[in-house]
Amino acid sequence: MKKIPATVITGFLGAGKTTLIRHLIEHAGGRRLALIINEFGDVGVDGALVQGCGDEACPDEDIIELANGCICCTVADDFLPTMQKLLDRRTPPDHIIIETSGLALPKPLVKAFQWPDIRTRSTVDGVIALIDADALAAGRFAHDEAALAAARAADPTLDHDSPIEELFEDQLACADLVLLNKTDLVAADRLAALEQGLAGEIRPGVRILRTARGEIDPAILLGLDAGAEDRIDDRPSHHDGEEEHDHDDFESFIVDLGELAGPEPLLAALARSIAAHDILRVKGFLAIEGRPARLVLQAVGPRIQHHYDRHWQAGEPRRSRLVVIGQSGMDRAAIEAALGARMAAA
Ligand SMILES: Nc1nc2c(ncn2[C@@H]2O[C@H](COP(=O)(O)OP(=O)(O)OP(=O)(O)O)[C@@H](O)[C@H]2O)c(=O)[nH]1
């Protein structure tokens, strides 16, 4: 029996994983894809963005959201049963795409494919790591020596490097292919320097390709035939030997804003909040008075983007909700107040 190939898409918060997957679906070339989408926040924004794109390659029932925290920590409870159900289907998909949350370690997920019931029926075709070239060029993955020294002084038991840098390195070390994405935002000579830097973090033989908006021929991404679960020990991780790890370094919350008269005041407040607090990623949908369509809002670091994607549907509550993800200890109350959040009691 032919094993069903599965591709793991990893990459830090906002690197462009969902955008890449949308492109993949739109250019699937007759393959029937199933998607497993994992998010750190409690609101399934990525699933909602991919759902309803109306593509035959990926009907809505083939898009499965795992929103209960990072997939690397919920493998047994969420991921394995989901895979089993997909593989048990009378007509299983041709290829499974797994989008991990931006904070997930890919290795435990690859390891899950060693589980006997999965191993006989599916294989990891490849781990693809997306890198946000803009964020990398801005030094957002490199550790800040001064901040690390201060954190160590405050907590002498601190046994790891910057959590963002560790994640970044883990995701790269597990990859079979690296996509240096968002190349539209970075000059070509800078990109060459970034590639040189990345070369030291990846396994021998792994290629780095440049992409913008995840536009790449699916034939390059799918069919790597890596069988990654069979060579798991080749993929070093900062968390090797640990029974469990946690994501205590990061946290997320939802800001509920109701319907807005217009987006501008919120966009301005958000820009100020991102500059003032340890916010890494914001995403969600806004309802704007007099507008039949929902406004998608995305912020990755200081860069905020928004566009109307589709009409609010009948019965769908017109409300604005944002997921805010950042470093633990963010001043949630101050951020909520700045954004004008509706408090639960209001
Ligand atoms: N300029 C530019 N923007 C991009 C590119 N790829 C993605 N984006 C934008 O970056 C933002 C985040 O993209 P997503 O595809 O949602 O990123 P993600 O990795 O799925 O995000 P998380 O799931 O939150 O980790 C969105 O506003 C995208 O439109 C790119 O190549 N260039």
The ligand as a MOL file (V3000), in Angstrom:
LIG
                    3D

  0  0  0     0  0            999 V3000
M  V30 BEGIN CTAB
M  V30 COUNTS 32 34 0 0 0
M  V30 BEGIN ATOM
M  V30 1 N 5.3190 41.6100 1.7810 0
M  V30 2 C 5.0510 40.3260 1.9760 0
M  V30 3 N 4.1120 39.9700 2.8660 0
M  V30 4 C 3.8650 38.6440 3.0290 0
M  V30 5 C 4.5440 37.6370 2.3050 0
M  V30 6 N 4.0720 36.4310 2.7110 0
M  V30 7 C 3.1340 36.6750 3.6450 0
M  V30 8 N 2.9890 38.0050 3.8360 0
M  V30 9 C 2.1060 38.6980 4.7780 0
M  V30 10 O 2.5650 38.4200 6.0930 0
M  V30 11 C 1.4650 38.3300 6.9870 0
M  V30 12 C 1.4900 36.9560 7.6840 0
M  V30 13 O 1.3060 35.9580 6.7080 0
M  V30 14 P 0.6930 34.5240 7.0760 0
M  V30 15 O 0.6890 33.7300 5.8180 0
M  V30 16 O -0.5790 34.6790 7.8060 0
M  V30 17 O 1.8120 34.0230 8.0700 0
M  V30 18 P 1.7850 32.6970 9.0070 0
M  V30 19 O 3.1700 32.1710 9.0160 0
M  V30 20 O 0.7110 31.7680 8.5620 0
M  V30 21 O 1.3990 33.3370 10.4070 0
M  V30 22 P 1.1190 32.5450 11.8210 0
M  V30 23 O 0.2360 31.3690 11.4800 0
M  V30 24 O 0.4570 33.5500 12.6800 0
M  V30 25 O 2.4380 32.1310 12.3480 0
M  V30 26 C 0.2160 38.5590 6.1400 0
M  V30 27 O -0.1370 39.9190 6.2300 0
M  V30 28 C 0.6760 38.2050 4.7360 0
M  V30 29 O -0.0630 38.8690 3.7400 0
M  V30 30 C 5.5570 38.0600 1.3680 0
M  V30 31 O 6.2420 37.2540 0.7220 0
M  V30 32 N 5.7560 39.3990 1.2570 0
M  V30 END ATOM
M  V30 BEGIN BOND
M  V30 1 1 1 2
M  V30 2 2 2 3
M  V30 3 1 2 32
M  V30 4 1 3 4
M  V30 5 2 4 5
M  V30 6 1 4 8
M  V30 7 1 5 6
M  V30 8 1 5 30
M  V30 9 2 6 7
M  V30 10 1 7 8
M  V30 11 1 8 9
M  V30 12 1 9 10
M  V30 13 1 9 28
M  V30 14 1 10 11
M  V30 15 1 11 12
M  V30 16 1 11 26
M  V30 17 1 12 13
M  V30 18 1 13 14
M  V30 19 2 14 15
M  V30 20 1 14 16
M  V30 21 1 14 17
M  V30 22 1 17 18
M  V30 23 2 18 19
M  V30 24 1 18 20
M  V30 25 1 18 21
M  V30 26 1 21 22
M  V30 27 2 22 23
M  V30 28 1 22 24
M  V30 29 1 22 25
M  V30 30 1 26 27
M  V30 31 1 26 28
M  V30 32 1 28 29
M  V30 33 2 30 31
M  V30 34 1 30 32
M  V30 END BOND
M  V30 END CTAB
M  END
